[in-house]
Amino acid sequence: MLAKKKEKDVIDRMLDQIDFHGMTAEELAGENGLLKQLTRRFYSRALDAEMDEHLGYKKNDNAGDNSGNSRNGYTTKTVITEDNDTIEIQVPRDRNSTFDPVIIPKHEKRTPLFNEQIISMYSFGMS
């Protein structure tokens, strides 16, 4: 219970930093709206964190010098989100091509949560 409350407090503090007053629906949920930008950045940071874990060091850390594997730029990937919208994200690459992201697996076009929703809808007879 404490973890859920703490999580809610963190999210509320982040949302308190955004001034929603005067924002139009397009600015909030449009093609380049706040929601899409937040989603894009969320996946970007999560994928970068996965790469840090995979390599064992953070970006620009000297621990990566002569480690045998290192970051090798990004590749653009278009994914379908939970709300059936498409976004382009930057997926980090490593020199040895051994990075296999979990949050959005290789060769997947839909986020895992989206896939779960589709399966759930079909199991309840919706399509």
N, CA, C and O atoms as CSV, one atom per row, in Angstrom:
chain,resi,resn,atom,element,x,y,z
A,1,MET,N,N,0.824,-1.191,0.000
A,1,MET,CA,C,0.000,0.000,0.000
A,1,MET,C,C,0.866,1.252,0.000
A,1,MET,O,O,0.559,2.223,-0.691
A,2,LEU,N,N,1.938,1.232,0.768
A,2,LEU,CA,C,2.824,2.377,0.857
A,2,LEU,C,C,3.468,2.680,-0.490
A,2,LEU,O,O,3.628,3.844,-0.856
A,3,ALA,N,N,3.837,1.640,-1.226
A,3,ALA,CA,C,4.472,1.834,-2.530
A,3,ALA,C,C,3.522,2.523,-3.503
A,3,ALA,O,O,3.944,3.407,-4.248
A,4,LYS,N,N,2.252,2.137,-3.510
A,4,LYS,CA,C,1.272,2.759,-4.411
A,4,LYS,C,C,1.073,4.231,-4.063
A,4,LYS,O,O,0.966,5.071,-4.956
A,5,LYS,N,N,1.022,4.549,-2.768
A,5,LYS,CA,C,0.855,5.939,-2.345
A,5,LYS,C,C,2.080,6.756,-2.752
A,5,LYS,O,O,1.948,7.879,-3.238
A,6,LYS,N,N,3.254,6.198,-2.555
A,6,LYS,CA,C,4.487,6.899,-2.920
A,6,LYS,C,C,4.521,7.140,-4.429
A,6,LYS,O,O,4.892,8.224,-4.881
A,7,GLU,N,N,4.135,6.128,-5.203
A,7,GLU,CA,C,4.096,6.249,-6.659
A,7,GLU,C,C,3.119,7.344,-7.075
A,7,GLU,O,O,3.418,8.146,-7.960
A,8,LYS,N,N,1.953,7.374,-6.436
A,8,LYS,CA,C,0.942,8.393,-6.736
A,8,LYS,C,C,1.480,9.781,-6.403
A,8,LYS,O,O,1.279,10.722,-7.171
A,9,ASP,N,N,2.162,9.918,-5.266
A,9,ASP,CA,C,2.725,11.207,-4.868
A,9,ASP,C,C,3.770,11.693,-5.868
A,9,ASP,O,O,3.802,12.878,-6.200
A,10,VAL,N,N,4.611,10.806,-6.343
A,10,VAL,CA,C,5.635,11.173,-7.323
A,10,VAL,C,C,4.979,11.656,-8.609
A,10,VAL,O,O,5.379,12.679,-9.164
A,11,ILE,N,N,3.979,10.933,-9.082
A,11,ILE,CA,C,3.285,11.319,-10.315
A,11,ILE,C,C,2.565,12.647,-10.121
A,11,ILE,O,O,2.593,13.500,-11.008
A,12,ASP,N,N,1.919,12.833,-8.966
A,12,ASP,CA,C,1.239,14.100,-8.697
A,12,ASP,C,C,2.226,15.264,-8.673
A,12,ASP,O,O,1.920,16.341,-9.186
A,13,ARG,N,N,3.401,15.065,-8.088
A,13,ARG,CA,C,4.416,16.135,-8.067
A,13,ARG,C,C,4.873,16.472,-9.481
A,13,ARG,O,O,5.086,17.641,-9.802
A,14,MET,N,N,5.025,15.459,-10.327
A,14,MET,CA,C,5.416,15.716,-11.719
A,14,MET,C,C,4.323,16.492,-12.443
A,14,MET,O,O,4.612,17.450,-13.160
A,15,LEU,N,N,3.074,16.084,-12.260
A,15,LEU,CA,C,1.962,16.766,-12.926
A,15,LEU,C,C,1.792,18.193,-12.421
A,15,LEU,O,O,1.350,19.065,-13.168
A,16,ASP,N,N,2.139,18.439,-11.154
A,16,ASP,CA,C,2.056,19.795,-10.607
A,16,ASP,C,C,3.015,20.747,-11.323
A,16,ASP,O,O,2.817,21.962,-11.293
A,17,GLN,N,N,4.037,20.212,-11.956
A,17,GLN,CA,C,5.018,21.039,-12.665
A,17,GLN,C,C,4.508,21.518,-14.024
A,17,GLN,O,O,5.118,22.391,-14.642
A,18,ILE,N,N,3.406,20.958,-14.487
A,18,ILE,CA,C,2.865,21.295,-15.809
A,18,ILE,C,C,1.723,22.288,-15.642
A,18,ILE,O,O,0.817,22.078,-14.835
A,19,ASP,N,N,1.774,23.361,-16.405
A,19,ASP,CA,C,0.698,24.354,-16.382
A,19,ASP,C,C,-0.284,24.017,-17.498
A,19,ASP,O,O,-0.033,24.305,-18.669
A,20,PHE,N,N,-1.400,23.407,-17.125
A,20,PHE,CA,C,-2.401,22.989,-18.103
A,20,PHE,C,C,-3.333,24.132,-18.517
A,20,PHE,O,O,-4.055,24.010,-19.507
A,21,HIS,N,N,-3.324,25.225,-17.779
A,21,HIS,CA,C,-4.237,26.339,-18.049
A,21,HIS,C,C,-3.969,26.932,-19.426
A,21,HIS,O,O,-2.832,27.251,-19.772
A,22,GLY,N,N,-5.023,27.072,-20.193
A,22,GLY,CA,C,-4.907,27.681,-21.514
A,22,GLY,C,C,-4.449,26.735,-22.605
A,22,GLY,O,O,-4.351,27.141,-23.763
A,23,MET,N,N,-4.163,25.478,-22.269
A,23,MET,CA,C,-3.729,24.523,-23.290
A,23,MET,C,C,-4.948,23.998,-24.046
A,23,MET,O,O,-5.977,23.678,-23.450
A,24,THR,N,N,-4.814,23.919,-25.346
A,24,THR,CA,C,-5.901,23.394,-26.172
A,24,THR,C,C,-5.838,21.872,-26.196
A,24,THR,O,O,-4.847,21.274,-25.778
A,25,ALA,N,N,-6.899,21.260,-26.687
A,25,ALA,CA,C,-6.924,19.799,-26.826
A,25,ALA,C,C,-5.792,19.347,-27.743
A,25,ALA,O,O,-5.172,18.312,-27.500
A,26,GLU,N,N,-5.521,20.114,-28.793
A,26,GLU,CA,C,-4.437,19.780,-29.730
A,26,GLU,C,C,-3.083,19.832,-29.026
A,26,GLU,O,O,-2.229,18.977,-29.259
A,27,GLU,N,N,-2.884,20.827,-28.171
A,27,GLU,CA,C,-1.620,20.950,-27.447
A,27,GLU,C,C,-1.444,19.823,-26.432
A,27,GLU,O,O,-0.319,19.427,-26.125
A,28,LEU,N,N,-2.544,19.314,-25.919
A,28,LEU,CA,C,-2.474,18.225,-24.950
A,28,LEU,C,C,-2.363,16.859,-25.604
A,28,LEU,O,O,-1.504,16.058,-25.235
A,29,ALA,N,N,-3.236,16.588,-26.583
A,29,ALA,CA,C,-3.332,15.225,-27.117
A,29,ALA,C,C,-3.156,15.151,-28.623
A,29,ALA,O,O,-3.395,14.096,-29.210
A,30,GLY,N,N,-2.749,16.230,-29.262
A,30,GLY,CA,C,-2.593,16.242,-30.710
A,30,GLY,C,C,-1.347,15.520,-31.186
A,30,GLY,O,O,-0.645,14.877,-30.406
A,31,GLU,N,N,-1.087,15.636,-32.472
A,31,GLU,CA,C,0.031,14.935,-33.119
A,31,GLU,C,C,1.367,15.200,-32.416
A,31,GLU,O,O,2.149,14.271,-32.213
A,32,ASN,N,N,1.631,16.435,-32.051
A,32,ASN,CA,C,2.852,16.770,-31.311
A,32,ASN,C,C,2.516,17.304,-29.929
A,32,ASN,O,O,3.244,18.127,-29.375
A,33,GLY,N,N,1.412,16.832,-29.381
A,33,GLY,CA,C,0.942,17.300,-28.091
A,33,GLY,C,C,1.760,16.768,-26.929
A,33,GLY,O,O,2.638,15.918,-27.081
A,34,LEU,N,N,1.438,17.299,-25.777
A,34,LEU,CA,C,2.148,16.959,-24.552
A,34,LEU,C,C,2.129,15.459,-24.262
A,34,LEU,O,O,3.155,14.886,-23.895
A,35,LEU,N,N,0.983,14.828,-24.421
A,35,LEU,CA,C,0.865,13.398,-24.127
A,35,LEU,C,C,1.797,12.564,-25.008
A,35,LEU,O,O,2.465,11.651,-24.525
A,36,LYS,N,N,1.835,12.884,-26.297
A,36,LYS,CA,C,2.693,12.135,-27.216
A,36,LYS,C,C,4.175,12.373,-26.894
A,36,LYS,O,O,4.983,11.446,-26.948
A,37,GLN,N,N,4.519,13.614,-26.560
A,37,GLN,CA,C,5.904,13.918,-26.208
A,37,GLN,C,C,6.318,13.192,-24.930
A,37,GLN,O,O,7.427,12.665,-24.844
A,38,LEU,N,N,5.424,13.165,-23.939
A,38,LEU,CA,C,5.725,12.452,-22.695
A,38,LEU,C,C,5.901,10.957,-22.941
A,38,LEU,O,O,6.805,10.334,-22.385
A,39,THR,N,N,5.041,10.388,-23.768
A,39,THR,CA,C,5.136,8.964,-24.090
A,39,THR,C,C,6.459,8.666,-24.783
A,39,THR,O,O,7.147,7.706,-24.436
A,40,ARG,N,N,6.807,9.487,-25.758
A,40,ARG,CA,C,8.058,9.321,-26.502
A,40,ARG,C,C,9.260,9.389,-25.556
A,40,ARG,O,O,10.156,8.547,-25.613
A,41,ARG,N,N,9.266,10.387,-24.699
A,41,ARG,CA,C,10.395,10.560,-23.776
A,41,ARG,C,C,10.442,9.460,-22.722
A,41,ARG,O,O,11.523,9.039,-22.310
A,42,PHE,N,N,9.268,8.991,-22.282
A,42,PHE,CA,C,9.222,7.889,-21.327
A,42,PHE,C,C,9.929,6.664,-21.909
A,42,PHE,O,O,10.801,6.076,-21.269
A,43,TYR,N,N,9.543,6.290,-23.124
A,43,TYR,CA,C,10.158,5.118,-23.755
A,43,TYR,C,C,11.642,5.345,-24.009
A,43,TYR,O,O,12.443,4.423,-23.849
A,44,SER,N,N,12.016,6.546,-24.398
A,44,SER,CA,C,13.418,6.857,-24.647
A,44,SER,C,C,14.254,6.674,-23.384
A,44,SER,O,O,15.309,6.041,-23.417
A,45,ARG,N,N,13.784,7.224,-22.283
A,45,ARG,CA,C,14.533,7.098,-21.026
A,45,ARG,C,C,14.555,5.660,-20.523
A,45,ARG,O,O,15.572,5.190,-20.014
A,46,ALA,N,N,13.435,4.966,-20.667
A,46,ALA,CA,C,13.382,3.570,-20.225
A,46,ALA,C,C,14.351,2.715,-21.039
A,46,ALA,O,O,15.048,1.865,-20.486
A,47,LEU,N,N,14.393,2.942,-22.352
A,47,LEU,CA,C,15.307,2.180,-23.210
A,47,LEU,C,C,16.764,2.520,-22.902
A,47,LEU,O,O,17.618,1.634,-22.909
A,48,ASP,N,N,17.055,3.793,-22.633
A,48,ASP,CA,C,18.418,4.175,-22.254
A,48,ASP,C,C,18.820,3.509,-20.942
A,48,ASP,O,O,19.961,3.075,-20.788
A,49,ALA,N,N,17.879,3.427,-19.991
A,49,ALA,CA,C,18.162,2.762,-18.715
A,49,ALA,C,C,18.410,1.267,-18.930
A,49,ALA,O,O,19.278,0.679,-18.286
A,50,GLU,N,N,17.644,0.658,-19.835
A,50,GLU,CA,C,17.869,-0.758,-20.159
A,50,GLU,C,C,19.262,-0.951,-20.754
A,50,GLU,O,O,19.949,-1.925,-20.442
A,51,MET,N,N,19.673,-0.021,-21.610
A,51,MET,CA,C,21.015,-0.113,-22.209
A,51,MET,C,C,22.083,0.034,-21.125
A,51,MET,O,O,23.083,-0.683,-21.150
A,52,ASP,N,N,21.886,0.954,-20.171
A,52,ASP,CA,C,22.827,1.099,-19.058
A,52,ASP,C,C,22.985,-0.226,-18.322
A,52,ASP,O,O,24.101,-0.640,-18.009
A,53,GLU,N,N,21.864,-0.887,-18.047
A,53,GLU,CA,C,21.896,-2.182,-17.354
A,53,GLU,C,C,22.603,-3.237,-18.201
A,53,GLU,O,O,23.402,-4.022,-17.690
A,54,HIS,N,N,22.307,-3.249,-19.484
A,54,HIS,CA,C,22.890,-4.239,-20.394
A,54,HIS,C,C,24.412,-4.104,-20.453
A,54,HIS,O,O,25.137,-5.097,-20.393
A,55,LEU,N,N,24.882,-2.863,-20.572
A,55,LEU,CA,C,26.322,-2.636,-20.704
A,55,LEU,C,C,27.038,-2.615,-19.359
A,55,LEU,O,O,28.240,-2.870,-19.283
A,56,GLY,N,N,26.288,-2.307,-18.292
A,56,GLY,CA,C,26.909,-2.263,-16.969
A,56,GLY,C,C,27.487,-0.912,-16.607
A,56,GLY,O,O,28.187,-0.797,-15.601
A,57,TYR,N,N,27.216,0.107,-17.393
A,57,TYR,CA,C,27.683,1.458,-17.080
A,57,TYR,C,C,26.777,2.479,-17.760
A,57,TYR,O,O,26.120,2.181,-18.757
A,58,LYS,N,N,26.754,3.689,-17.200
A,58,LYS,CA,C,25.925,4.759,-17.751
A,58,LYS,C,C,26.612,5.410,-18.947
A,58,LYS,O,O,27.822,5.285,-19.133
A,59,LYS,N,N,25.824,6.097,-19.739
A,59,LYS,CA,C,26.332,6.797,-20.914
A,59,LYS,C,C,27.434,7.777,-20.496
A,59,LYS,O,O,27.304,8.473,-19.489
A,60,ASN,N,N,28.504,7.824,-21.265
A,60,ASN,CA,C,29.663,8.701,-21.047
A,60,ASN,C,C,30.468,8.362,-19.797
A,60,ASN,O,O,31.301,9.164,-19.375
A,61,ASP,N,N,30.243,7.200,-19.197
A,61,ASP,CA,C,31.002,6.780,-18.023
A,61,ASP,C,C,32.321,6.167,-18.493
A,61,ASP,O,O,32.349,5.402,-19.457
A,62,ASN,N,N,33.408,6.506,-17.806
A,62,ASN,CA,C,34.722,5.964,-18.170
A,62,ASN,C,C,34.804,4.456,-17.985
A,62,ASN,O,O,35.694,3.814,-18.544
A,63,ALA,N,N,33.898,3.885,-17.214
A,63,ALA,CA,C,33.895,2.435,-16.996
A,63,ALA,C,C,33.687,1.686,-18.302
A,63,ALA,O,O,34.029,0.507,-18.395
A,64,GLY,N,N,33.137,2.343,-19.306
A,64,GLY,CA,C,32.884,1.694,-20.583
A,64,GLY,C,C,34.079,1.652,-21.515
A,64,GLY,O,O,34.044,0.966,-22.536
A,65,ASP,N,N,35.146,2.381,-21.176
A,65,ASP,CA,C,36.331,2.386,-22.036
A,65,ASP,C,C,36.934,0.988,-22.124
A,65,ASP,O,O,37.191,0.350,-21.103
A,66,ASN,N,N,37.154,0.523,-23.336
A,66,ASN,CA,C,37.747,-0.799,-23.592
A,66,ASN,C,C,36.972,-1.932,-22.926
A,66,ASN,O,O,37.564,-2.917,-22.484
A,67,SER,N,N,35.657,-1.793,-22.854
A,67,SER,CA,C,34.838,-2.814,-22.196
A,67,SER,C,C,34.469,-3.962,-23.131
A,67,SER,O,O,33.968,-4.992,-22.680
A,68,GLY,N,N,34.711,-3.793,-24.420
A,68,GLY,CA,C,34.369,-4.837,-25.375
A,68,GLY,C,C,33.031,-4.617,-26.046
A,68,GLY,O,O,32.767,-5.182,-27.107
A,69,ASN,N,N,32.190,-3.808,-25.444
A,69,ASN,CA,C,30.898,-3.472,-26.042
A,69,ASN,C,C,30.541,-2.062,-25.591
A,69,ASN,O,O,30.788,-1.690,-24.444
A,70,SER,N,N,29.970,-1.295,-26.478
A,70,SER,CA,C,29.609,0.082,-26.136
A,70,SER,C,C,28.415,0.523,-26.956
A,70,SER,O,O,27.977,-0.171,-27.874
A,71,ARG,N,N,27.898,1.683,-26.612
A,71,ARG,CA,C,26.768,2.248,-27.353
A,71,ARG,C,C,27.182,2.513,-28.792
A,71,ARG,O,O,28.341,2.804,-29.085
A,72,ASN,N,N,26.202,2.405,-29.677
A,72,ASN,CA,C,26.486,2.622,-31.095
A,72,ASN,C,C,25.332,3.390,-31.743
A,72,ASN,O,O,24.816,2.991,-32.788
A,73,GLY,N,N,24.937,4.490,-31.112
A,73,GLY,CA,C,23.895,5.331,-31.677
A,73,GLY,C,C,22.499,4.807,-31.414
A,73,GLY,O,O,22.261,4.025,-30.495
A,74,TYR,N,N,21.588,5.266,-32.253
A,74,TYR,CA,C,20.170,4.932,-32.108
A,74,TYR,C,C,19.592,4.541,-33.454
A,74,TYR,O,O,20.123,4.900,-34.505
A,75,THR,N,N,18.511,3.809,-33.406
A,75,THR,CA,C,17.734,3.524,-34.601
A,75,THR,C,C,16.297,3.971,-34.332
A,75,THR,O,O,15.802,3.840,-33.213
A,76,THR,N,N,15.641,4.493,-35.347
A,76,THR,CA,C,14.266,4.958,-35.197
A,76,THR,C,C,13.306,3.792,-35.375
A,76,THR,O,O,13.467,2.969,-36.277
A,77,LYS,N,N,12.314,3.733,-34.509
A,77,LYS,CA,C,11.326,2.664,-34.562
A,77,LYS,C,C,9.943,3.275,-34.366
A,77,LYS,O,O,9.750,4.104,-33.477
A,78,THR,N,N,8.990,2.872,-35.185
A,78,THR,CA,C,7.609,3.314,-35.036
A,78,THR,C,C,6.839,2.233,-34.297
A,78,THR,O,O,6.817,1.075,-34.716
A,79,VAL,N,N,6.208,2.620,-33.194
A,79,VAL,CA,C,5.443,1.659,-32.400
A,79,VAL,C,C,4.008,2.141,-32.231
A,79,VAL,O,O,3.715,3.333,-32.317
A,80,ILE,N,N,3.125,1.179,-31.988
A,80,ILE,CA,C,1.720,1.469,-31.727
A,80,ILE,C,C,1.531,1.427,-30.216
A,80,ILE,O,O,1.860,0.434,-29.567
A,81,THR,N,N,1.001,2.507,-29.666
A,81,THR,CA,C,0.849,2.621,-28.219
A,81,THR,C,C,-0.477,2.041,-27.748
A,81,THR,O,O,-1.279,1.545,-28.540
A,82,GLU,N,N,-0.686,2.117,-26.437
A,82,GLU,CA,C,-1.882,1.566,-25.813
A,82,GLU,C,C,-3.167,2.185,-26.351
A,82,GLU,O,O,-4.205,1.525,-26.393
A,83,ASP,N,N,-3.101,3.457,-26.765
A,83,ASP,CA,C,-4.302,4.129,-27.268
A,83,ASP,C,C,-4.409,4.051,-28.789
A,83,ASP,O,O,-5.084,4.867,-29.416
A,84,ASN,N,N,-3.735,3.058,-29.375
A,84,ASN,CA,C,-3.766,2.788,-30.819
A,84,ASN,C,C,-3.226,3.955,-31.644
A,84,ASN,O,O,-3.647,4.173,-32.780
A,85,ASP,N,N,-2.299,4.691,-31.066
A,85,ASP,CA,C,-1.644,5.800,-31.745
A,85,ASP,C,C,-0.228,5.358,-32.091
A,85,ASP,O,O,0.320,4.475,-31.430
A,86,THR,N,N,0.368,5.953,-33.107
A,86,THR,CA,C,1.744,5.604,-33.456
A,86,THR,C,C,2.680,6.718,-33.019
A,86,THR,O,O,2.360,7.902,-33.127
A,87,ILE,N,N,3.844,6.313,-32.523
A,87,ILE,CA,C,4.894,7.264,-32.179
A,87,ILE,C,C,6.215,6.724,-32.697
A,87,ILE,O,O,6.401,5.515,-32.827
A,88,GLU,N,N,7.127,7.636,-32.988
A,88,GLU,CA,C,8.483,7.240,-33.362
A,88,GLU,C,C,9.363,7.397,-32.138
A,88,GLU,O,O,9.356,8.438,-31.481
A,89,ILE,N,N,10.120,6.354,-31.840
A,89,ILE,CA,C,11.033,6.395,-30.704
A,89,ILE,C,C,12.442,6.087,-31.186
A,89,ILE,O,O,12.638,5.530,-32.265
A,90,GLN,N,N,13.410,6.458,-30.373
A,90,GLN,CA,C,14.808,6.178,-30.659
A,90,GLN,C,C,15.249,5.007,-29.783
A,90,GLN,O,O,15.249,5.108,-28.557
A,91,VAL,N,N,15.622,3.908,-30.413
A,91,VAL,CA,C,16.058,2.716,-29.688
A,91,VAL,C,C,17.584,2.666,-29.726
A,91,VAL,O,O,18.171,2.675,-30.808
A,92,PRO,N,N,18.235,2.614,-28.560
A,92,PRO,CA,C,19.698,2.570,-28.550
A,92,PRO,C,C,20.228,1.253,-29.113
A,92,PRO,O,O,19.583,0.209,-29.018
A,93,ARG,N,N,21.427,1.335,-29.706
A,93,ARG,CA,C,22.100,0.147,-30.239
A,93,ARG,C,C,23.438,-0.024,-29.535
A,93,ARG,O,O,24.008,0.939,-29.022
A,94,ASP,N,N,23.931,-1.250,-29.515
A,94,ASP,CA,C,25.282,-1.497,-29.015
A,94,ASP,C,C,26.115,-2.104,-30.136
A,94,ASP,O,O,25.573,-2.676,-31.081
A,95,ARG,N,N,27.420,-1.978,-30.028
A,95,ARG,CA,C,28.322,-2.417,-31.107
A,95,ARG,C,C,28.225,-3.907,-31.405
A,95,ARG,O,O,28.359,-4.320,-32.557
A,96,ASN,N,N,27.994,-4.714,-30.374
A,96,ASN,CA,C,27.936,-6.161,-30.578
A,96,ASN,C,C,26.542,-6.659,-30.957
A,96,ASN,O,O,26.345,-7.858,-31.160
A,97,SER,N,N,25.592,-5.762,-31.051
A,97,SER,CA,C,24.195,-6.109,-31.385
A,97,SER,C,C,23.605,-7.150,-30.437
A,97,SER,O,O,22.843,-8.019,-30.861
A,98,THR,N,N,23.955,-7.062,-29.159
A,98,THR,CA,C,23.428,-8.010,-28.176
A,98,THR,C,C,22.327,-7.399,-27.315
A,98,THR,O,O,21.728,-8.091,-26.492
A,99,PHE,N,N,22.056,-6.108,-27.500
A,99,PHE,CA,C,21.019,-5.440,-26.708
A,99,PHE,C,C,19.653,-5.883,-27.191
A,99,PHE,O,O,19.310,-5.708,-28.360
A,100,ASP,N,N,18.869,-6.462,-26.277
A,100,ASP,CA,C,17.515,-6.921,-26.581
A,100,ASP,C,C,16.567,-6.267,-25.578
A,100,ASP,O,O,16.381,-6.783,-24.476
A,101,PRO,N,N,15.964,-5.133,-25.951
A,101,PRO,CA,C,15.124,-4.404,-25.000
A,101,PRO,C,C,13.922,-5.212,-24.528
A,101,PRO,O,O,13.383,-6.037,-25.266
A,102,VAL,N,N,13.513,-4.963,-23.293
A,102,VAL,CA,C,12.377,-5.651,-22.703
A,102,VAL,C,C,11.107,-4.825,-22.851
A,102,VAL,O,O,10.045,-5.367,-23.155
A,103,ILE,N,N,11.212,-3.511,-22.637
A,103,ILE,CA,C,10.012,-2.672,-22.639
A,103,ILE,C,C,9.322,-2.671,-24.002
A,103,ILE,O,O,8.093,-2.668,-24.072
A,104,ILE,N,N,10.092,-2.673,-25.070
A,104,ILE,CA,C,9.566,-2.849,-26.432
A,104,ILE,C,C,10.545,-3.789,-27.133
A,104,ILE,O,O,11.563,-3.341,-27.660
A,105,PRO,N,N,10.247,-5.079,-27.145
A,105,PRO,CA,C,11.176,-6.065,-27.705
A,105,PRO,C,C,11.496,-5.829,-29.185
A,105,PRO,O,O,10.732,-5.198,-29.916
A,106,LYS,N,N,12.639,-6.353,-29.594
A,106,LYS,CA,C,13.026,-6.269,-31.005
A,106,LYS,C,C,11.926,-6.859,-31.879
A,106,LYS,O,O,11.267,-7.827,-31.499
A,107,HIS,N,N,11.741,-6.277,-33.026
A,107,HIS,CA,C,10.794,-6.730,-34.051
A,107,HIS,C,C,9.333,-6.587,-33.635
A,107,HIS,O,O,8.449,-7.046,-34.359
A,108,GLU,N,N,9.056,-5.969,-32.498
A,108,GLU,CA,C,7.678,-5.733,-32.064
A,108,GLU,C,C,7.261,-4.333,-32.487
A,108,GLU,O,O,8.035,-3.386,-32.353
A,109,LYS,N,N,6.060,-4.199,-32.991
A,109,LYS,CA,C,5.532,-2.897,-33.395
A,109,LYS,C,C,4.565,-2.333,-32.365
A,109,LYS,O,O,4.260,-1.141,-32.379
A,110,ARG,N,N,4.089,-3.183,-31.481
A,110,ARG,CA,C,3.131,-2.737,-30.471
A,110,ARG,C,C,3.780,-2.839,-29.094
A,110,ARG,O,O,4.600,-3.719,-28.832
A,111,THR,N,N,3.390,-1.917,-28.228
A,111,THR,CA,C,3.899,-2.007,-26.868
A,111,THR,C,C,3.254,-3.222,-26.200
A,111,THR,O,O,2.116,-3.560,-26.527
A,112,PRO,N,N,3.946,-3.882,-25.278
A,112,PRO,CA,C,3.392,-5.085,-24.645
A,112,PRO,C,C,2.026,-4.863,-24.011
A,112,PRO,O,O,1.171,-5.746,-24.074
A,113,LEU,N,N,1.803,-3.696,-23.397
A,113,LEU,CA,C,0.506,-3.417,-22.787
A,113,LEU,C,C,-0.589,-3.398,-23.844
A,113,LEU,O,O,-1.701,-3.865,-23.595
A,114,PHE,N,N,-0.281,-2.859,-25.024
A,114,PHE,CA,C,-1.246,-2.832,-26.119
A,114,PHE,C,C,-1.617,-4.263,-26.503
A,114,PHE,O,O,-2.795,-4.567,-26.693
A,115,ASN,N,N,-0.625,-5.141,-26.618
A,115,ASN,CA,C,-0.891,-6.542,-26.955
A,115,ASN,C,C,-1.788,-7.199,-25.911
A,115,ASN,O,O,-2.686,-7.965,-26.260
A,116,GLU,N,N,-1.548,-6.904,-24.625
A,116,GLU,CA,C,-2.381,-7.467,-23.557
A,116,GLU,C,C,-3.821,-6.991,-23.688
A,116,GLU,O,O,-4.753,-7.760,-23.451
A,117,GLN,N,N,-4.012,-5.728,-24.063
A,117,GLN,CA,C,-5.363,-5.199,-24.223
A,117,GLN,C,C,-6.086,-5.889,-25.372
A,117,GLN,O,O,-7.273,-6.195,-25.257
A,118,ILE,N,N,-5.389,-6.139,-26.478
A,118,ILE,CA,C,-5.992,-6.818,-27.633
A,118,ILE,C,C,-6.431,-8.227,-27.230
A,118,ILE,O,O,-7.551,-8.639,-27.534
A,119,ILE,N,N,-5.558,-8.959,-26.552
A,119,ILE,CA,C,-5.884,-10.320,-26.109
A,119,ILE,C,C,-7.079,-10.290,-25.171
A,119,ILE,O,O,-7.974,-11.129,-25.276
A,120,SER,N,N,-7.101,-9.329,-24.252
A,120,SER,CA,C,-8.207,-9.203,-23.308
A,120,SER,C,C,-9.518,-8.922,-24.036
A,120,SER,O,O,-10.548,-9.500,-23.693
A,121,MET,N,N,-9.494,-8.043,-25.035
A,121,MET,CA,C,-10.705,-7.715,-25.787
A,121,MET,C,C,-11.232,-8.936,-26.529
A,121,MET,O,O,-12.437,-9.187,-26.533
A,122,TYR,N,N,-10.341,-9.694,-27.155
A,122,TYR,CA,C,-10.775,-10.894,-27.871
A,122,TYR,C,C,-11.324,-11.945,-26.914
A,122,TYR,O,O,-12.271,-12.656,-27.250
A,123,SER,N,N,-10.739,-12.048,-25.731
A,123,SER,CA,C,-11.222,-13.049,-24.780
A,123,SER,C,C,-12.624,-12.709,-24.270
A,123,SER,O,O,-13.367,-13.592,-23.843
A,124,PHE,N,N,-12.980,-11.415,-24.320
A,124,PHE,CA,C,-14.321,-11.001,-23.909
A,124,PHE,C,C,-15.264,-10.855,-25.095
A,124,PHE,O,O,-16.384,-10.369,-24.937
A,125,GLY,N,N,-14.830,-11.267,-26.276
A,125,GLY,CA,C,-15.691,-11.241,-27.449
A,125,GLY,C,C,-15.752,-9.912,-28.161
A,125,GLY,O,O,-16.608,-9.721,-29.025
A,126,MET,N,N,-14.859,-8.972,-27.824
A,126,MET,CA,C,-14.830,-7.681,-28.522
A,126,MET,C,C,-13.776,-7.729,-29.613
A,126,MET,O,O,-12.780,-8.442,-29.492
A,127,SER,N,N,-13.992,-6.977,-30.665
A,127,SER,CA,C,-12.969,-6.915,-31.708
A,127,SER,C,C,-12.961,-5.561,-32.359
A,127,SER,O,O,-12.164,-5.317,-33.265
